[in-house]
Amino acid sequence: MNPNSKAPVYIIIPAHNRRQTTLACLDVLNQQGILIQYTVVVVDDGSTDGTEAAIASCYPEVVVLKGDGNLWWTGAIRKGMEYAIDQGAEFLIWLNDDCYPQPGAIQTLVEKCKADPAVIAGGQSFDPATNRPSYGGIICKGVQITHLHAAKGSVLECDGLAGNFVCIPKRVVESIGYPKAQWCPHYYGDVVYTHQAKRKGYKLLIFGEAIALCKDDHPPISWMSGDRSPIDIWKERFSIKSPHYWKAHLNYYREMMGIVGIGLYIYQLLLKFLIISVIIFLIPKHQRIRLKQLISRKN
């Protein structure tokens, strides 16, 4: 029995130096009564902006676990999951601190997992500024990986779930263990882990009725509007916090496509670098900006 009499649902929120963003997320949960209903765990990975003290002052019922700044997203999620399982959690909610579930969304995901023990339930996120879908899942067909979004009220099955808003039953951890932070420290840890669960027989479903507001913070080909050199862009491949980090990308492609994915990743890596170099050297910046805008409209 859970000692604090709350439902055995633990919401895990990674945080790092985004005090106001983290507090805003907790405020959304508080307004919906989530802090009373479920246990909320913030994994504060070495913040230096007073995040921990602010949470203790405003929301003392929230559990804060501390990291040293080297957990990144996947390590923070794992730390929170380990704590939750030790405390008797039956269901784990991954929630990014810039993701705001709308009323009833968290309960919907929990109920979907309760109704079918083979389901991992993901919510559908929309960008609050544009109302366009931001995060949902991905589907892999051959060597093509496509982002997948559920219309409001619909349900879609996918091959991997974005980890900003997902409910995972405890039995998944019992089946495949915890996310492996050494493979994908910051990006792709969510998709890789959920895809591993799918290969064990779990269904990955995006529920369009479980809505969250979350800004799409990965604008397409952002390098086109900057002054960086190809070498600067190449260095991003060696930065853990970059969405282009080579190790995470490699393991992502390997997980989704096997040995073919490894070859495809190496091919794309070299080809992209060559294309980026040619574009930067041959196309003036103002023309690149216009090209980026045209591509963004099409997307």
C-alpha positions as CSV (number, residue, x, y, z in Angstrom):
1,M,0.0,0.0,0.0
2,N,1.3,3.4,-0.9
3,P,2.2,5.1,2.5
4,N,0.9,8.5,1.5
5,S,-2.5,7.0,0.3
6,K,-2.1,8.5,-3.2
7,A,-2.8,6.4,-6.3
8,P,0.3,4.5,-7.3
9,V,1.0,6.8,-10.2
10,Y,4.3,8.7,-10.3
11,I,4.9,11.6,-12.6
12,I,8.5,12.1,-13.4
13,I,9.7,15.5,-14.6
14,P,13.4,16.1,-15.6
15,A,14.6,19.6,-14.9
16,H,17.7,21.6,-15.4
17,N,18.1,25.4,-14.9
18,R,14.5,26.2,-16.1
19,R,13.0,27.3,-12.8
20,Q,10.1,29.3,-14.2
21,T,9.3,26.7,-16.8
22,T,9.4,23.9,-14.1
23,L,7.2,26.0,-11.7
24,A,4.7,26.7,-14.5
25,C,4.4,23.0,-15.2
26,L,3.8,22.3,-11.5
27,D,1.3,25.1,-11.4
28,V,-0.7,23.5,-14.2
29,L,-0.7,20.1,-12.3
30,N,-1.6,21.8,-9.1
31,Q,-4.6,23.6,-10.6
32,Q,-5.9,20.2,-11.9
33,G,-5.5,18.6,-8.5
34,I,-2.8,16.3,-9.8
35,L,-0.4,17.0,-6.9
36,I,-3.0,15.6,-4.5
37,Q,-4.0,12.7,-6.6
38,Y,-0.6,11.4,-7.7
39,T,3.1,11.6,-6.6
40,V,5.1,14.1,-8.6
41,V,8.9,13.7,-8.8
42,V,11.1,16.4,-10.2
43,V,14.6,15.2,-11.1
44,D,16.7,18.4,-10.8
45,D,19.9,17.6,-12.6
46,G,22.3,20.1,-11.1
47,S,20.4,23.3,-11.5
48,T,22.1,26.4,-10.3
49,D,19.1,28.8,-10.7
50,G,17.3,27.9,-7.4
51,T,14.9,25.3,-8.9
52,E,15.1,23.0,-5.9
53,A,14.5,25.8,-3.3
54,A,11.6,27.2,-5.4
55,I,9.9,23.9,-5.6
56,A,10.3,23.3,-1.8
57,S,8.8,26.7,-1.1
58,C,5.9,26.6,-3.6
59,Y,5.1,22.9,-3.7
60,P,6.5,21.0,-0.7
61,E,4.6,17.9,-1.6
62,V,6.7,17.4,-4.7
63,V,9.6,15.0,-4.4
64,V,12.9,16.5,-5.7
65,L,15.7,14.1,-6.6
66,K,19.1,15.7,-7.3
67,G,21.6,15.0,-10.0
68,D,25.1,16.4,-10.6
69,G,24.4,17.9,-14.1
70,N,25.4,14.8,-16.0
71,L,22.2,12.9,-16.0
72,W,20.7,14.6,-19.1
73,W,17.2,13.6,-20.1
74,T,17.5,9.8,-20.2
75,G,19.5,9.6,-17.0
76,A,17.1,11.9,-15.1
77,I,14.1,9.8,-16.3
78,R,15.8,6.6,-15.3
79,K,16.6,8.0,-11.8
80,G,13.0,9.0,-11.4
81,M,11.7,5.7,-12.6
82,E,14.0,3.8,-10.2
83,Y,12.8,5.9,-7.3
84,A,9.1,5.5,-8.3
85,I,9.4,1.7,-8.6
86,D,11.1,1.5,-5.2
87,Q,8.2,3.4,-3.7
88,G,5.6,1.1,-5.2
89,A,4.6,2.8,-8.4
90,E,2.3,0.8,-10.7
91,F,2.3,3.5,-13.5
92,L,5.0,5.9,-14.5
93,I,4.3,9.2,-16.3
94,W,7.1,10.8,-18.3
95,L,6.4,14.6,-18.4
96,N,8.7,17.3,-19.7
97,D,8.5,20.5,-17.8
98,D,7.6,22.5,-20.9
99,C,4.7,20.2,-21.5
100,Y,1.3,21.2,-20.0
101,P,-1.3,18.4,-19.9
102,Q,-4.8,19.6,-20.3
103,P,-7.5,18.7,-17.8
104,G,-8.2,15.0,-17.7
105,A,-5.3,14.1,-20.0
106,I,-3.1,12.4,-17.4
107,Q,-6.0,10.4,-16.0
108,T,-6.9,9.4,-19.5
109,L,-3.5,7.9,-20.1
110,V,-3.5,6.1,-16.8
111,E,-7.0,4.6,-17.5
112,K,-5.9,3.4,-21.0
113,C,-3.0,1.6,-19.4
114,K,-5.2,0.1,-16.7
115,A,-7.7,-1.1,-19.3
116,D,-5.1,-3.0,-21.4
117,P,-1.9,-4.1,-19.6
118,A,-0.1,-4.4,-23.0
119,V,-0.5,-0.6,-23.8
120,I,2.0,2.2,-23.4
121,A,-0.1,5.3,-23.7
122,G,1.2,8.6,-25.2
123,G,-0.6,11.9,-25.4
124,Q,-0.8,14.2,-28.4
125,S,0.9,17.5,-28.0
126,F,0.0,20.7,-29.8
127,D,2.1,23.9,-30.1
128,P,0.1,26.5,-28.1
129,A,1.3,29.3,-30.5
130,T,0.2,27.6,-33.8
131,N,-2.2,24.9,-32.6
132,R,-0.3,22.5,-34.9
133,P,0.8,19.1,-33.6
134,S,4.2,19.1,-32.0
135,Y,5.0,15.7,-30.4
136,G,3.3,12.4,-30.7
137,G,5.2,9.4,-32.1
138,I,7.1,8.0,-35.0
139,I,6.5,5.2,-37.5
140,C,9.2,3.3,-39.4
141,K,8.6,1.8,-42.8
142,G,11.7,0.3,-44.3
143,V,14.4,3.0,-44.1
144,Q,11.8,5.9,-43.8
145,I,11.0,7.3,-40.4
146,T,8.0,9.6,-40.2
147,H,6.5,11.6,-37.4
148,L,3.0,10.5,-36.5
149,H,0.3,12.6,-34.9
150,A,-3.2,11.7,-33.7
151,A,-6.1,13.9,-34.5
152,K,-8.2,15.0,-31.5
153,G,-10.3,12.0,-30.4
154,S,-8.4,9.4,-32.6
155,V,-6.0,6.6,-31.6
156,L,-2.9,5.8,-33.6
157,E,-0.5,2.9,-33.2
158,C,3.2,3.8,-33.7
159,D,6.7,2.4,-33.5
160,G,8.1,4.9,-31.0
161,L,6.7,7.5,-28.6
162,A,8.0,11.0,-27.9
163,G,8.8,11.1,-24.2
164,N,7.3,14.5,-23.3
165,F,4.0,12.9,-22.2
166,V,3.7,9.1,-21.8
167,C,2.3,6.6,-19.4
168,I,4.2,3.4,-18.8
169,P,3.0,0.5,-16.7
170,K,5.4,-1.0,-14.2
171,R,5.4,-4.3,-16.0
172,V,7.3,-2.7,-18.9
173,V,10.2,-2.1,-16.5
174,E,10.0,-5.7,-15.3
175,S,10.1,-6.8,-19.0
176,I,12.9,-4.7,-20.4
177,G,14.5,-2.9,-17.5
178,Y,15.2,0.9,-17.4
179,P,16.2,3.2,-20.3
180,K,19.9,3.0,-21.1
181,A,21.3,6.5,-20.7
182,Q,24.7,5.5,-22.2
183,W,23.1,4.8,-25.5
184,C,21.0,8.0,-25.9
185,P,21.9,10.4,-23.1
186,H,19.6,13.3,-24.0
187,Y,17.7,12.7,-27.3
188,Y,16.1,9.6,-28.7
189,G,16.1,7.8,-25.3
190,D,12.3,7.9,-25.3
191,V,11.8,6.5,-28.8
192,V,14.5,3.8,-28.4
193,Y,13.0,2.6,-25.0
194,T,9.4,2.5,-26.2
195,H,10.4,0.8,-29.4
196,Q,12.2,-1.9,-27.4
197,A,9.0,-2.4,-25.4
198,K,7.1,-2.8,-28.7
199,R,9.5,-5.5,-29.8
200,K,8.6,-7.3,-26.5
201,G,4.9,-7.2,-27.4
202,Y,3.6,-3.9,-26.0
203,K,1.4,-1.6,-28.1
204,L,2.4,2.0,-28.5
205,L,-0.7,4.1,-28.8
206,I,-1.1,7.9,-29.2
207,F,-4.4,9.0,-27.8
208,G,-5.7,12.2,-29.4
209,E,-8.1,12.7,-26.5
210,A,-5.1,13.1,-24.1
211,I,-4.0,16.6,-25.1
212,A,-1.0,18.5,-23.9
213,L,0.4,21.9,-24.9
214,C,4.0,21.8,-25.8
215,K,6.0,24.0,-28.1
216,D,7.8,22.4,-31.0
217,D,11.3,23.6,-30.2
218,H,13.1,21.9,-33.0
219,P,12.7,24.2,-36.0
220,P,13.7,22.6,-39.3
221,I,17.2,23.3,-40.6
222,S,17.8,26.2,-38.3
223,W,21.5,26.4,-39.4
224,M,20.4,27.9,-42.7
225,S,19.6,31.3,-41.0
226,G,22.9,31.5,-39.0
227,D,26.5,32.5,-39.6
228,R,28.0,29.3,-38.5
229,S,30.6,27.4,-40.5
230,P,30.3,23.8,-41.6
231,I,32.9,22.9,-38.9
232,D,30.7,24.5,-36.2
233,I,27.7,22.6,-37.4
234,W,29.8,19.4,-37.5
235,K,30.8,19.9,-33.9
236,E,27.1,19.6,-32.9
237,R,27.4,15.9,-33.7
238,F,29.7,15.6,-30.6
239,S,27.6,17.6,-28.2
240,I,25.4,15.4,-25.9
241,K,22.7,18.1,-25.7
242,S,22.5,18.4,-29.5
243,P,19.6,16.7,-31.2
244,H,22.3,15.7,-33.8
245,Y,24.6,14.0,-31.2
246,W,26.2,11.1,-33.2
247,K,26.0,8.4,-30.5
248,A,22.2,8.9,-29.9
249,H,21.5,9.1,-33.7
250,L,23.5,6.0,-34.3
251,N,21.7,4.0,-31.7
252,Y,18.4,5.4,-32.8
253,Y,18.9,4.2,-36.4
254,R,20.3,0.9,-35.1
255,E,17.3,0.3,-32.9
256,M,14.7,1.2,-35.6
257,M,16.4,-0.5,-38.6
258,G,19.1,-2.9,-37.4
259,I,22.4,-3.2,-39.3
260,V,20.8,-1.3,-42.2
261,G,20.2,1.6,-40.0
262,I,23.9,1.9,-39.0
263,G,24.9,2.0,-42.7
264,L,22.1,4.5,-43.5
265,Y,23.2,6.8,-40.6
266,I,26.8,6.9,-41.7
267,Y,25.8,7.6,-45.3
268,Q,23.4,10.4,-44.2
269,L,25.9,11.9,-41.9
270,L,28.6,12.3,-44.6
271,L,26.0,13.3,-47.2
272,K,24.4,15.9,-45.0
273,F,27.8,17.4,-44.1
274,L,28.7,17.7,-47.8
275,I,25.3,19.3,-48.7
276,I,25.5,21.7,-45.7
277,S,29.1,22.7,-46.7
278,V,28.0,23.4,-50.4
279,I,24.9,25.4,-49.4
280,I,26.8,27.6,-46.9
281,F,29.6,28.4,-49.3
282,L,27.5,28.9,-52.4
283,I,24.2,30.5,-51.2
284,P,24.2,33.9,-49.4
285,K,22.7,34.0,-46.0
286,H,19.6,36.1,-47.0
287,Q,18.7,33.6,-49.7
288,R,19.2,30.7,-47.3
289,I,16.7,32.4,-44.9
290,R,14.1,32.7,-47.7
291,L,14.7,29.0,-48.6
292,K,14.2,28.0,-44.9
293,Q,11.0,29.9,-44.7
294,L,9.7,28.2,-47.8
295,I,10.5,24.8,-46.5
296,S,9.0,25.6,-43.1
297,R,5.7,26.6,-44.8
298,K,5.6,23.3,-46.6
299,N,6.1,21.4,-43.3
